[in-house]
Amino acid sequence: MDKVNNADHATLTLPGSNRSAQLKLLSGTLGPQVADIRKLQSDLGIFTFDPGYGETASCESKITYIDGDAGVLLYRGYPIEQLAEKSTFLEVAYLLMYGELPTSAEFETFSTGITRHTMLHEQIRRFWEGFRRDAHPMAVLCGVVGAMSAFYPESVNINDPREREISAYRLIAKIPTITAWAYKYSVGQPFMYPRNDLSYAENFLYMMNAVPPESYRKNPILERAMDLIMILHADHEQNASTSTVRLAGSTGANPFACIASGIAALWGPAHGGANEAVLKMLEEIGDKSKIPAFIAEVKDKNSHTKLMGFGHRVYKNFDPRAKIMQRTCYEVLGELGVKDPLLDLAIELEKIALNDDYFVSRKLYPNVDFYSGIILKAMGFPTTMFTPLFAMARTTGWISQWMEMIEDPLQRIGRPRQLYTGAPQRDYVEMAAR
Ligand code: ACO
């Protein structure tokens, strides 16, 4: 097959035939053009082959933009660095959902709406009795979020914009309560009910850390760090979990079921589970003297060991979130007076990897997870809570992407095709003759 570019279309010609297809080149506001292949099968009788969808734009979106080579991340056009410095998580949530930064009146209405939905139905509380105490909190998140539609049956009316909006509020408001209770249950402490006088981040920290017999002391350093971590994780265009949410949503499934599927996809160590894996890796290395042996193992193709927290499907330069996370890591550890040898180990590992041809030639740089685990550990979170915290923040991005998808006139059920390499058609053979 040869490909010829014209001004606004590419021509794809099948070898040995005079059949060709005109692929219209579509332009977004930013980023490379995309070739529209929607008529490829009807025009040429062929599909495209793209395992992992790395070369495929699965949808049109106005929410998040990434330039992986330049290390750029924009939410609704605003650079992540500016939002991290000047905004708050709840304002970012509004921005992702509605497309613009809110006026003070709009923000007031939004944040009041979120605050008023933070409690869980008391019946949901009883779910926890069915979980083992040592259940991974991601399993609890998947189960509880998936079951929420049982409490809000009207949420299945996905064609009603008001119902969609109410479901989005419920999810953003209740996910910190579910996440904190997943932790409280694992340590056998009483559930703390949300407090509407606290900010989104502080309320979460309160539900995680407070206990009934003691008065709760606010910690502005932790509050700001929590808020920042959530801003950095709020959305990341069509990654594995977001694509899962969209794929589930494309069938018309209710939003709670869709977000539960996103939580399930996020759980894997190649995605949201990476921050947990980074910390495990650092603990296993244990000492700077063991780094060269570990790097050699990573480079050995037969070992299947990866340098966790390094590499990204899209970023082939520094992940901009990793830079902010690295700075925040120093600040938080400094302000909390925490001296963590794992941070020294991470810095040394990063230095060695950034100068090693294996990583340089493959454009493997630290991603957001390389430092987030160290901050979260310093803030007192157990390792198993790292991925749930990510899910909590990403719920905002998922639901914004889901809402955009439902409103998209181009939306159809997601149904990829395949390159079949199995047996050709053959006749059934009786057992005695096999
Ligand atoms: N350590 C060692 N080698 C790596 C790593 C790594 N972390 N990441 C990629 N490579 C190697 C691959 O083995 C491959 O080498 P080869 O060309 O010799 O075969 C090459 O770099 C290209 O990598 P791909 O697998 O094609 O990259 P892909 O885009 O498929 O994977 C991923 C991206 C999954 C993130 C991968 O880099 C990885 O597993 N990293 C570690 C896990 C991690 O940190 N995940 C968090 C991602 S960010 C997030 O989800 C929030």
Boltz pocket constraint, residues with backbone or C-beta under 6 A from the ligand:
constraints:
  - pocket:
      binder: B
      contacts: [[A, 269], [A, 270], [A, 271], [A, 272], [A, 274], [A, 298], [A, 305], [A, 306], [A, 307], [A, 308], [A, 309], [A, 310], [A, 311], [A, 312], [A, 313], [A, 314], [A, 362], [A, 364], [A, 367], [A, 368], [A, 369]]
      max_distance: 6.0
